[in-house]
């Protein structure tokens, strides 16, 4: 009888944890979808005369992907060094940390992918920002 009771308690605990984890992931993903939809509704957004954000979409695992165009770059002639890419990423992290909704971004553990292309659609580079980047 004791074994049945302890097994039942364990099963209930596992079910509760599974439901809690699923609900948490669901809330995270809904927040990401809302943010991506809000950003995408404003697109295209010109960050300056050379950079345009074209679209934004929610991806699985609490990730937002923003796709942009660097209007004066030619993907066939463009290359970016590791150091320049690291500096670009650091700048993006600082901008993210200064966003009014940064506390929610931290709470939901949102990751970002920024993918940049030239005006012809050739890929230039991608920057991935994870909670590890902005929580340090």
C-alpha positions in Angstrom: 0.0 0.0 0.0 2.8 2.4 0.9 4.5 1.6 -2.5 1.3 2.4 -4.4 0.9 5.7 -2.5 4.5 6.7 -3.1 4.3 5.8 -6.8 1.1 7.7 -7.2 2.6 10.7 -5.5 5.6 10.5 -7.8 3.4 10.2 -10.9 1.4 13.2 -9.8 4.6 15.2 -9.2 6.0 14.3 -12.6 2.7 15.3 -14.3 2.6 18.6 -12.4 6.2 19.4 -13.4 5.5 18.5 -17.0 2.4 20.7 -17.2 4.2 23.6 -15.5 7.1 23.3 -17.9 4.8 23.2 -20.9 2.8 26.2 -19.7 6.0 28.2 -19.1 7.3 27.4 -22.6 3.9 28.2 -24.0 4.0 31.7 -22.2 7.5 32.3 -23.4 6.6 31.4 -27.0 3.5 33.6 -26.9 5.5 36.6 -25.7 8.0 36.0 -28.5 5.3 35.8 -31.1 3.7 39.0 -29.8 7.0 40.9 -29.9 7.9 39.6 -33.4 4.4 40.5 -34.7 4.7 44.0 -33.2 8.1 44.6 -34.7 7.1 43.1 -38.1 4.1 45.4 -38.3 6.4 48.4 -38.3 8.6 47.0 -41.1 10.4 48.2 -43.1 12.2 50.2 -40.5 15.2 52.3 -41.6 17.8 52.3 -38.8 19.8 54.8 -40.8 20.3 55.6 -44.5 22.2 52.3 -45.0 20.4 49.7 -42.9 16.8 48.6 -43.2 15.0 46.0 -41.1 12.7 44.2 -43.6 10.9 41.6 -41.4 10.7 40.0 -38.1 9.4 36.5 -37.2 9.1 34.3 -34.2 11.0 31.0 -34.3 10.8 28.1 -31.8 12.7 28.1 -28.5 11.8 31.7 -27.7 13.8 33.1 -30.6 13.1 36.2 -32.7 14.7 36.5 -36.1 15.0 40.0 -37.7 16.1 40.2 -41.3 17.7 43.3 -42.6 19.2 44.8 -45.7 22.5 46.7 -45.8 21.6 48.9 -48.8 25.1 50.0 -49.9 26.9 46.6 -49.4 27.7 44.1 -52.2 27.6 40.5 -50.8 30.1 39.5 -53.4 32.7 42.0 -52.2 31.8 42.1 -48.5 33.5 40.3 -45.6 33.5 41.0 -41.9 36.3 40.1 -39.5 35.7 38.2 -36.3 36.6 41.3 -34.3 34.2 43.5 -36.3 31.4 41.0 -35.8 32.1 40.8 -32.1 32.0 44.6 -31.8 28.7 44.6 -33.8 27.3 42.0 -31.5 28.4 43.9 -28.3 26.7 47.0 -29.7 23.5 45.1 -30.3 23.5 43.6 -26.8 23.9 47.1 -25.3 21.0 48.4 -27.4 18.9 45.4 -26.3 19.7 46.0 -22.7 18.5 49.6 -23.0 15.1 48.6 -24.4 12.1 49.5 -22.2 10.9 45.9 -22.2 14.3 44.4 -21.4 13.1 43.0 -18.0 10.5 40.9 -19.9 13.1 39.8 -22.5 15.3 38.6 -19.6 12.4 36.9 -17.8 11.3 35.0 -20.9 14.9 34.2 -22.0 14.4 35.5 -25.5 17.2 34.9 -28.1 17.6 37.0 -31.2 19.0 36.3 -34.7 19.8 39.3 -36.8 20.4 38.2 -40.4 21.7 40.9 -42.9 21.7 40.7 -46.7 22.8 43.1 -49.4 20.3 44.9 -51.7 20.4 41.9 -54.1 19.5 39.4 -51.4 23.0 37.9 -50.9 23.8 37.0 -47.3 26.3 39.2 -45.5 26.3 38.0 -41.9 24.2 36.8 -38.9 24.4 37.8 -35.3 23.0 35.5 -32.6 22.2 37.0 -29.2 21.2 34.7 -26.4 20.4 35.2 -22.7 24.0 34.3 -21.9 25.1 37.4 -23.9 22.8 39.9 -22.3 22.8 38.6 -18.8 26.5 39.0 -18.3 
